[in-house]
Amino acid sequence: MDILGSFALILALMTAGYAFIAGIVGIKTRNPLVIKSARRAGIALFPLVSVAVGGLLFEFFSNNFSMAYVAEHSSRHLPLVYKFAALWSGQGGSLLFWSWVLSIYAFAVLMANRKKHPELMPYVGMVMAGVEFFFLLLNNFAASPFKIVGEATAGGGVQLLSQANGRGLNPLLQYPSMVIHPPMLYLGYTGMTVPFAFALGALLAKYPGEKWIHLTRRWIMLAWVFLTCGILLGAHWAYAVLGWGGYWAWDPVENASLMPWLTATAFLHSVMMQEKRGMLRVWNVWLVFATFLLSILGTFLTRSGVVASVHAFAQSSIGTWFVVFLAILVLVCVLAYVKNRDYLKSDNRLDSIVSRESSFLFNNLVLLTAAFAVLWGTLFPVISEAVQGSKISVGPPFFNRVNVPIALFLLFLTGVGPLLAWRKTSFESLRRNFAWPMGGGLVFGAIMYALGYREFYALVCMILGAFVVLTVASEFFRGARVISAHSGLNFFQSIGRLTARNTRRYGGYIVHVGIVLIFVGISGQAFNISKKVDLPPGSQTKIGPYTLYCQNFDTVNGPDYTAERATIEVLQHGRPTMMLFPERRFFPASGVTETMVSTHSTLARDLYVVYSGPNPQTNKPVINAYVNPLVKWIWVGGLVVVLGTLLAMLPSRSGPGPGPLQPAAAGAASEADTDADDKANVLEGTH
């Protein structure tokens, strides 16, 4: 199967090269047969790369340790689910997985549009084939996962050297979320290729109007939600496995995933201005370009070794390939823009600083400021080493100092945006709509202050979070009241119909609520408590509202490890609550020892316990304990974000026109200060 996999990769490389070149020739000559041939070659990449992926997985499941990649990342006793995850645990396999996911996207895009948009799709197929060609170059020449372990024979041949067992998967990766986290990130990173191909193709083809925006909206939302899941699953992995009590350390590879997420989020907001008013065309094209470039940069940072990270692969020469590829991409984007910039002229200008357009614009500026701050802090050690010869690290204090105020301002804009009308909002309308959500936020802040949450930034976050939630609630309430008055439906039925009539808008509001919950969870960091103590059997310690009583230590055996386990009884306010079992695991195949965290999680707080091994001075077992308030709200908020995004991706339900507007409904709509289009969205199909 290794020979078949290698052959499939070579054939896929040749096919991608043909699809790219034939795409260019077809565009230049407008020959329909050449264009059709290029499209079919792009479609054929999926089965070809799938054969290579299947071949590598077969080697893992058959324990073929004569293959270097299998020997390095698997072992005979590795559970089957982790043998599958070992596919992307190393350099060669992860790049193969990148190519495979990209081939799936290309297959889906080309098949879905094979009889549509003939002026644009040749450009899209050509761009995607070019990106696929680059990664297949890496698969074949820079980081092949099909290398064998062998030695030269006297006759000039090669004799395979098969080991009895492999080194096993990195113990840090043997956690359920790590089976899902990397695929989610790859689906997010590679998914950004689709809007990039459409944006660059539309620019090169001078495709009319906002058609490419409509074609890519769901693709970029899909990539965005995958990237969101990947980031949150990575945070959960760091929290549950690394044993330091936190979930986000501003690690360079963490930052690499956050940067394209920020720019993609900016695009999802500003694109509405282009659809609604024909504005920000240049801005949106460059946001798409920047998102894709940052996705490639993140892939480069993970694999080049230029930054130190627990998430990164070993240092290698593959970084040079990415630098060259990034330089080519930037050059292509700049040349395409310079040549066709007249095509991107806006139809309208900003009418008022107090309008929905201005809120989207400020939202974009804040998100891009955050992205630049993260980029600068991430690359500063590399820049300082190149300029001064010494690497100056930038740690969490810098990122927190810069990004916490930015995040709070962004949260404020999230609440203000829905209160503003398109083009211009009257002061009276703003005052009326703004007053009670902000008043409710201040009341909530006073309650939290009385409960002891008095750290400034955390308190501001909770006030603004309540403000955003009340703003969203008021949007649902006003719209549902209009429909109820017009149709006679009850309130909950009206909310369902309201949401179905404009899934994108109200799904987006649900996403905003999810973001608020994540922010609330993050604000709990200000109130964390930690304690490190020797805790031999029969002793106890107190942390926050909990008392930890150590009953005993024992040894347990796993499928590919042995572990020393602590048994700790948890008492809260003197009453037994639960048992925790933190472990230290030893993996014989790799010779690595890792901790396994044990937690007790509620909506109010997490009790997080780590067994760190014996104290070298006293030889007594050491327990690290943390009380982390509100952490669970991060994971709950992430689920709400995913559900809201999926709702926003659904098509809005069409129906007959709104018909005459009754006086009660007209008054309610006027109170909401919506424009004619928004009224139509609310009332459409209520008869």
C-alpha positions in Angstrom: 0.0 0.0 0.0 3.0 2.4 0.5 3.8 2.0 -3.2 0.2 2.6 -4.2 0.0 5.7 -1.9 3.2 7.1 -3.3 2.1 6.6 -6.9 -1.3 8.2 -6.1 0.5 11.3 -4.7 2.7 11.6 -7.8 -0.3 11.2 -10.1 -2.2 13.7 -8.0 0.6 16.2 -8.3 0.7 15.8 -12.1 -3.1 16.2 -12.2 -3.1 19.4 -10.1 -0.3 20.8 -12.3 -2.4 20.0 -15.4 -5.6 21.5 -13.9 -3.7 24.7 -13.1 -2.0 25.1 -16.5 -5.1 24.0 -18.4 -7.2 26.4 -16.4 -4.9 29.3 -17.5 -4.9 28.1 -21.1 -8.7 27.7 -21.1 -9.2 31.2 -19.7 -6.8 32.7 -22.2 -8.2 30.9 -25.3 -11.8 30.6 -24.0 -11.8 27.0 -25.4 -14.7 25.2 -23.7 -13.0 21.8 -24.1 -9.9 22.9 -22.3 -11.9 24.5 -19.6 -13.9 21.3 -19.1 -10.8 19.2 -19.1 -9.3 21.5 -16.4 -12.4 21.2 -14.3 -12.4 17.4 -14.5 -8.8 17.3 -13.5 -9.6 19.4 -10.4 -12.5 17.0 -9.6 -10.2 13.9 -10.0 -7.8 15.2 -7.3 -10.2 14.0 -4.6 -10.2 10.3 -5.4 -6.4 10.4 -6.1 -5.5 12.0 -2.8 -8.0 9.7 -1.0 -6.1 6.7 -2.3 -3.0 8.1 -0.7 -4.7 8.8 2.6 -6.3 5.3 2.6 -2.9 3.7 1.9 -1.3 5.5 4.8 -4.1 4.5 7.2 -3.8 0.9 6.0 -0.1 1.0 7.1 -1.1 2.3 10.5 -3.8 -0.3 11.1 -1.5 -3.1 9.8 1.4 -2.0 12.1 3.9 -1.7 9.2 6.8 -0.3 11.2 9.1 -0.5 8.2 7.5 2.8 7.3 9.3 5.6 9.1 6.1 7.7 9.7 4.2 4.7 11.1 7.1 3.7 13.4 7.5 7.2 14.7 3.8 7.9 15.4 2.2 4.5 16.3 2.6 1.3 18.2 1.0 -2.1 18.5 -0.9 -1.3 21.6 -2.1 2.2 20.5 -6.0 2.3 20.6 -7.5 2.2 17.1 -9.1 5.7 17.4 -5.6 7.2 18.0 -4.1 5.2 15.1 -6.5 7.1 13.0 -5.5 10.4 14.7 -1.9 9.5 14.1 -2.5 10.3 10.4 -2.1 14.1 11.2 0.2 13.8 14.2 3.4 14.4 12.3 4.7 16.7 9.5 4.2 14.4 6.5 0.8 13.0 7.5 -0.6 16.4 8.5 0.3 17.9 5.1 -1.2 15.0 3.4 -4.4 15.5 5.4 -4.2 19.2 4.4 -4.1 18.2 0.7 -6.9 15.7 1.2 -9.3 18.2 2.9 -8.5 20.8 0.2 -9.3 18.2 -2.5 -12.7 17.6 -0.8 -13.5 21.4 -0.9 -12.4 21.6 -4.5 -14.5 18.6 -5.5 -17.6 20.0 -3.7 -17.1 23.5 -5.2 -16.5 22.3 -8.8 -19.3 19.7 -8.7 -21.8 22.2 -7.2 -21.1 24.8 -9.9 -20.2 22.6 -12.9 -23.1 24.0 -14.9 -23.2 27.5 -13.3 -21.2 30.7 -13.6 -19.2 29.8 -16.7 -17.4 33.2 -16.6 -16.1 32.8 -13.1 -15.6 29.1 -12.3 -12.6 28.5 -14.6 -10.7 31.1 -12.5 -11.9 29.5 -9.2 -10.8 26.0 -10.4 -7.4 27.4 -11.5 -6.7 29.1 -8.2 -7.7 26.0 -6.1 -5.6 23.8 -8.3 -2.6 26.1 -7.8 -2.9 25.9 -4.0 -3.4 22.1 -4.2 -0.3 21.8 -6.4 1.8 23.5 -3.8 0.8 21.2 -1.0 1.2 18.1 -3.2 4.7 19.4 -4.0 5.3 19.2 -0.2 3.8 15.8 0.0 6.0 14.4 -2.7 9.3 16.1 -2.2 9.6 17.9 1.2 7.7 15.8 3.7 6.5 12.5 2.2 4.7 10.2 4.7 5.7 7.1 2.7 9.4 7.0 3.4 10.6 3.5 4.4 13.2 2.5 7.0 15.9 0.5 5.2 19.6 0.0 4.5 21.7 -0.4 1.3 22.7 -3.9 0.4 25.9 -5.0 -1.3 24.1 -5.4 -4.6 23.0 -1.8 -4.6 19.4 -2.6 -3.4 17.5 -1.6 -0.3 16.6 -4.0 2.5 13.6 -3.0 4.6 14.2 -2.7 8.4 11.0 -3.5 10.2 10.9 -2.8 14.0 9.0 -4.9 16.4 7.1 -1.9 17.7 6.8 1.8 17.1 7.4 4.8 19.4 3.7 5.4 19.8 1.6 8.5 19.5 2.8 11.5 21.4 1.0 11.1 24.9 -0.1 14.7 24.8 -2.2 13.9 21.7 -3.9 10.8 23.3 -7.0 12.7 24.4 -10.5 12.6 22.8 -10.7 16.2 21.7 -7.4 15.8 19.9 -9.1 13.3 17.6 -11.4 16.2 16.5 -9.4 19.4 17.1 -6.8 19.1 14.2 -9.4 18.1 11.6 -11.6 21.1 12.7 -8.6 23.4 12.3 -7.7 21.9 8.9 -11.3 22.2 7.7 -11.2 25.9 8.8 -7.8 26.7 7.3 -8.4 24.9 4.0 -11.9 26.2 3.8 -10.6 29.7 3.5 -9.2 28.7 0.1 -12.7 28.7 -1.3 -13.6 32.4 -0.7 -10.0 33.3 -1.7 -10.4 31.5 -5.0 -13.8 33.2 -5.6 -12.5 36.7 -4.6 -9.3 36.4 -6.7 -11.2 34.9 -9.6 -13.9 37.6 -9.5 -11.2 40.2 -9.4 -9.3 38.7 -12.4 -12.5 38.1 -14.3 -14.1 41.4 -13.3 -17.1 39.5 -12.4 -20.1 41.8 -12.1 -21.6 43.1 -8.9 -21.7 41.2 -5.6 -22.4 37.8 -7.1 -19.1 36.2 -5.8 -20.1 37.4 -2.3 -23.4 35.5 -2.5 -21.6 32.4 -3.9 -19.1 32.3 -1.1 -21.1 33.4 1.9 -22.0 29.9 3.1 -18.5 28.6 2.3 -16.7 31.1 4.5 -19.3 30.6 7.2 -18.6 26.9 7.1 -14.9 27.4 7.3 -15.4 30.0 10.1 -17.4 27.6 12.2 -14.9 24.8 11.7 -12.1 27.2 12.7 -14.1 28.3 15.7 -14.6 24.7 16.8 -10.9 24.0 16.2 -9.8 26.9 18.4 -12.2 26.0 21.2 -11.3 22.3 21.1 -7.7 23.2 21.2 -8.4 25.4 24.3 -10.2 22.5 25.9 -7.3 20.2 25.2 -4.8 22.6 26.7 -7.1 22.9 29.8 -7.7 19.2 30.2 -4.2 17.8 29.3 -1.4 20.2 29.9 -2.1 20.5 33.6 -1.2 24.2 34.1 -4.7 25.3 35.1 -5.5 27.4 32.0 -6.8 27.1 28.4 -5.1 29.9 26.5 -1.5 31.0 26.9 -1.1 33.2 23.8 1.1 30.5 22.4 2.3 31.3 18.8 0.4 28.4 17.3 -2.7 29.4 19.3 -2.3 32.9 17.9 -1.8 31.5 14.4 -5.3 30.1 14.5 -6.8 33.2 16.1 -5.6 35.7 13.4 -7.5 34.3 10.4 -10.5 33.9 12.7 -10.4 37.6 13.5 -10.1 38.7 9.8 -12.8 36.2 8.7 -15.1 37.5 11.4 -14.5 41.1 10.1 -15.4 39.9 6.6 -18.6 38.3 7.7 -19.7 41.6 9.2 -18.4 44.0 6.5 -19.8 41.9 3.6 -23.3 43.0 4.7 -22.3 46.6 3.8 -21.3 45.4 0.3 -24.5 43.5 -0.2 -26.8 46.2 1.2 -25.1 49.4 0.0 -22.4 48.4 -2.5 -19.7 49.6 -0.1 -16.3 48.4 1.0 -15.5 46.3 -2.1 -11.8 46.9 -1.9 -11.9 46.3 1.9 -13.7 43.0 1.5 -11.5 41.6 -1.2 -8.4 42.3 0.9 -10.1 40.8 4.0 -10.5 37.6 2.1 -7.0 37.8 0.8 -5.6 38.5 4.4 -7.7 35.6 5.9 -6.2 33.1 3.4 -2.7 34.5 3.8 -2.9 34.2 7.6 -4.2 30.7 7.2 -1.0 29.8 5.2 1.1 31.8 7.7 -0.4 29.7 10.6 0.4 26.5 8.7 4.0 27.8 8.2 4.4 28.8 11.9 3.3 25.3 13.0 5.8 23.5 10.8 8.8 25.7 10.3 10.2 25.7 13.8 10.7 29.5 13.7 8.6 29.8 16.9 8.7 27.6 20.0 5.4 26.0 20.9 4.1 22.9 22.5 1.7 22.6 19.5 4.4 22.9 16.8 6.1 20.2 14.8 9.8 19.8 14.9 12.1 22.3 13.2 12.6 21.6 9.5 13.6 23.1 6.2 10.0 23.1 5.0 9.6 26.7 6.2 11.5 27.9 3.0 8.8 26.4 0.8 6.1 28.3 2.7 8.0 31.6 2.6 8.3 31.3 -1.2 4.6 30.3 -1.5 3.5 33.3 0.7 5.6 35.7 -1.4 4.0 34.4 -4.6 0.6 34.7 -3.1 1.1 38.3 -1.9 2.6 39.3 -5.3 -0.4 37.7 -7.2 -2.9 39.5 -4.9 -1.2 42.9 -5.3 -0.9 42.6 -9.1 -4.5 41.4 -9.5 -5.7 44.4 -7.3 -3.5 47.0 -9.1 -4.6 45.8 -12.5 -8.4 45.6 -11.7 -8.9 48.1 -8.9 -11.3 50.2 -10.9 -13.7 47.2 -10.8 -13.9 47.6 -7.0 -15.3 51.2 -6.8 -18.0 51.6 -4.2 -21.5 52.6 -5.2 -22.2 54.6 -2.0 -20.4 56.4 0.8 -21.0 56.5 4.6 -24.0 58.8 5.2 -23.7 59.2 9.0 -21.4 58.3 11.8 -24.4 57.1 13.7 -25.6 54.3 11.5 -25.4 50.5 11.1 -22.7 51.0 8.4 -20.5 52.9 10.8 -20.9 50.2 13.5 -19.8 47.5 11.0 -16.8 49.7 10.0 -15.7 50.2 13.6 -16.2 46.5 14.2 -13.9 45.8 11.4 -11.3 48.3 12.6 -11.3 46.8 16.1 -11.0 43.2 14.8 -8.1 44.1 12.5 -6.4 46.0 15.3 -6.6 42.8 17.4 -5.3 40.7 14.5 -2.4 43.1 14.0 -1.6 43.1 17.7 -1.6 39.3 17.8 0.5 39.1 14.6 3.1 41.6 16.0 3.4 39.9 19.3 3.7 36.5 17.7 6.4 37.5 15.2 8.3 39.9 17.4 10.7 37.2 18.8 11.5 36.3 15.2 12.0 39.9 14.1 14.1 40.7 17.2 16.4 37.7 16.5 16.8 38.7 12.9 17.6 42.4 13.7 19.5 42.1 17.0 20.7 38.5 17.0 18.8 37.6 20.2 15.2 36.4 20.6 13.0 38.6 22.8 9.9 36.7 23.9 6.5 38.4 24.2 4.4 36.8 26.8 0.7 36.8 27.9 1.0 40.2 29.8 1.6 42.0 26.5 -1.3 40.3 24.7 -3.7 40.8 27.7 -2.8 44.4 28.1 -3.5 45.2 24.4 -6.4 42.8 23.6 -8.5 43.0 26.7 -9.6 46.6 26.1 -10.0 45.9 22.4 -12.2 42.9 23.2 -14.4 44.9 25.5 -14.9 47.7 22.9 -15.8 45.0 20.4 -18.4 43.6 22.9 -19.8 47.1 23.2 -20.1 47.4 19.4 -21.8 44.0 19.2 -24.6 45.4 21.4 -24.8 48.8 19.7 -25.0 47.5 16.1 -28.5 46.1 16.1 -29.8 49.4 17.6 -28.7 51.4 14.6 -30.6 51.7 11.3 -29.0 51.7 7.9 -27.8 55.1 6.5 -28.7 57.2 9.5 -30.2 56.7 13.0 -32.0 59.5 14.8 -30.9 60.5 18.2 -34.3 60.0 19.7 -34.5 56.4 18.3 -31.0 55.7 19.6 -31.9 57.0 23.0 -35.1 55.0 23.2 -33.6 51.7 22.0 -30.3 52.1 23.9 -31.7 53.1 27.4 -33.2 49.9 28.7 -30.6 47.4 27.5 -27.8 49.5 29.0 -29.8 50.1 32.2 -30.3 46.3 32.5 -26.6 45.8 32.0 -25.8 48.3 34.8 -28.3 46.6 37.1 -26.7 43.2 36.4 -23.2 44.7 37.0 -24.4 46.0 40.4 -25.7 42.5 41.3 -22.3 40.9 40.3 -20.4 43.6 42.3 -22.5 42.7 45.3 -21.7 39.0 44.8 -18.0 39.8 45.0 -17.0 40.1 41.3 -15.1 43.4 41.6 -12.2 43.2 39.3 -12.6 46.2 36.9 -12.2 44.5 33.5 -14.3 41.4 34.5 -17.1 43.7 35.8 -17.1 45.7 32.7 -17.3 42.5 30.6 -20.3 41.3 32.6 -22.1 44.7 32.2 -21.5 44.7 28.4 -22.4 41.1 28.1 -25.8 41.7 29.8 -26.2 44.8 27.5 -25.6 42.6 24.4 -28.0 39.9 25.5 -30.7 42.4 26.3 -30.2 44.0 22.9 -30.6 40.7 21.1 -33.6 39.9 23.2 -35.2 43.2 22.3 -34.6 42.5 18.6 -36.4 39.1 18.9 -39.2 40.7 21.1 -39.9 43.6 18.7 -39.9 41.4 15.6 -42.1 38.7 17.3 -44.5 41.4 18.5 -44.9 42.7 14.9 -45.7 39.2 13.6 -48.0 38.4 16.5 -50.0 41.6 16.0 -50.2 40.9 12.3 -50.9 37.2 12.2 -52.5 36.3 15.6 -49.8 33.8 16.4 -48.6 33.4 20.0 -45.2 34.8 21.0 -43.1 31.7 20.7 -44.7 30.8 17.3 -43.9 34.4 16.2 -40.3 34.0 17.2 -40.0 30.8 15.2 -41.5 32.5 12.1 -39.4 35.6 12.6 -36.2 33.5 12.7 -37.3 31.4 9.7 -37.9 34.5 7.6 -34.3 35.8 8.2 -32.1 33.0 9.4 -28.9 34.9 8.6 -29.8 37.9 10.8 -31.3 36.0 13.8 -28.7 33.2 13.6 -26.1 35.9 13.8 -27.8 37.3 16.9 -27.6 33.9 18.5 -23.9 33.8 17.6 -23.5 37.1 19.4 -25.1 35.6 22.5 -22.6 32.7 22.3 -19.7 35.1 22.0 -21.0 36.9 25.1 -21.0 33.6 27.1 -17.4 32.9 26.0 -16.4 36.4 27.2 -18.2 35.8 30.5 -16.3 32.6 30.9 -13.0 34.3 30.1 -13.7 37.0 32.6 -13.7 34.4 35.4 -9.9 34.3 35.0 -9.7 37.4 37.2 -10.9 35.3 40.2 -8.9 32.1 39.8 -7.3 30.6 42.9 -4.4 28.2 42.9 -2.5 26.2 45.5 0.5 23.8 45.4 0.8 21.5 48.4 2.3 18.2 49.6 -0.6 15.9 50.1 0.3 12.4 51.4 -2.4 9.8 52.1 -4.5 10.8 55.2 -3.9 14.5 54.8 -6.1 17.3 53.6 -6.0 20.9 52.3 -8.5 23.6 51.7 -8.9 25.8 48.5 -11.9 28.1 48.0 -15.1 26.4 49.1 -13.5 22.9 48.8 -11.6 20.6 51.1 -9.4 18.0 49.4 -8.8 14.8 51.4 -6.2 12.4 50.0 -7.3 8.8 50.6 -4.5 6.8 48.9 -2.3 6.3 45.8 -2.5 3.2 43.6 -1.3 1.9 40.2 -3.5 1.4 37.1 -2.6 0.0 33.7 -3.9 1.4 30.4 -3.6 0.0 26.9 -0.2 1.5 26.3 0.7 3.1 29.6 1.0 2.5 33.4 -0.2 5.2 35.8 0.2 6.2 39.4 -3.2 7.5 40.5 -4.3 9.6 43.5 -7.7 9.1 45.1 -9.0 12.4 46.5 -12.3 13.0 48.2 -13.8 16.4 47.7 -15.8 18.1 50.4 -17.7 21.3 49.9 -18.8 23.2 53.0 -18.0 20.0 55.0 -20.2 17.7 52.8 -18.8 15.0 50.5 -19.2 16.1 46.9 -17.3 13.7 44.7 -14.1 11.7 44.1 -11.3 12.9 41.9 -8.5 10.7 40.4 -5.6 12.7 39.0 -2.9 10.5 37.4 0.7 10.5 36.2 1.0 8.2 33.2 4.2 6.6 31.9 4.2 5.5 28.2 6.9 2.8 27.7 6.9 3.1 23.9 8.1 6.7 23.9 9.5 6.8 27.5 7.4 9.9 28.3 5.6 10.7 31.5 2.5 13.0 31.4 -0.1 14.1 33.9 -3.8 13.5 33.5 -6.0 16.2 35.1 -9.1 15.5 37.1 -11.8 18.1 37.3 -15.1 18.8 39.0 -17.0 21.2 36.8 -20.1 23.3 37.4 -21.6 26.4 35.8 -20.2 28.5 38.7 -16.6 27.1 38.9 -14.2 24.3 38.1 -12.2 22.4 40.7 -9.0 21.4 38.8 -6.6 18.9 40.4 -3.2 17.8 39.1 -0.9 15.1 40.6 2.6 16.4 39.9 4.7 13.5 41.4 6.8 13.4 44.5 8.4 16.5 46.0 12.2 16.0 45.4 13.0 17.5 48.8 10.4 15.8 51.0 9.5 12.8 48.7 5.8 13.4 49.5 3.3 13.5 46.6 2.6 17.0 45.3 -0.9 18.2 44.4 -1.6 21.3 42.3 -5.2 22.5 42.8 -7.0 25.3 41.1 -10.5 26.9 41.5 -11.4 28.5 38.1 -14.7 30.3 38.1 -17.1 30.4 35.1 -14.9 28.2 32.8 -17.8 26.1 31.7 -19.5 29.1 30.1 -16.7 29.1 27.5 -17.7 25.6 26.3 -21.4 26.4 26.5 -20.8 29.6 24.6 -18.9 27.7 21.9 -21.9 25.3 21.4 -24.2 28.3 21.1 -21.9 29.9 18.5 -21.9 26.7 16.4 -25.7 26.4 16.6 -26.2 30.0 15.7 -23.9 29.7 12.7 -25.6 26.6 11.5 -28.9 28.4 11.7 -27.5 31.4 9.8 -26.4 29.1 7.0 -29.9 27.7 6.5 -31.9 29.4 3.7 -34.6 31.8 4.9 -38.1 30.5 4.3 -39.8 32.2 1.4 -43.4 33.0 1.2 -46.0 35.4 -0.2 -45.7 39.1 0.2 -46.4 40.9 3.5 -49.8 42.4 2.5 -51.2 45.5 4.2 -49.6 46.5 7.5 -52.0 46.9 10.4 -51.7 50.0 12.6 -50.4 48.1 15.6 -47.8 46.3 13.6 -46.8 49.6 11.9 -46.3 51.2 15.2 -44.2 48.3 16.5 -42.0 48.4 13.4 -41.5 52.1 13.7 -40.3 51.6 17.3 -37.8 49.1 16.1 -36.5 51.8 13.7 -36.0 49.3 10.9 -35.9 50.1 7.1 -38.3 48.8 4.5 -36.3 45.7 3.8 -36.2 44.7 7.5 -39.9 45.2 7.8 -40.4 42.9 4.8 -38.2 40.3 6.4 -40.3 40.4 9.6 -43.7 40.4 7.9 -43.1 38.2 4.9 -45.5 35.3 4.7 -47.5 36.0 7.8 -50.8 35.7 5.9 
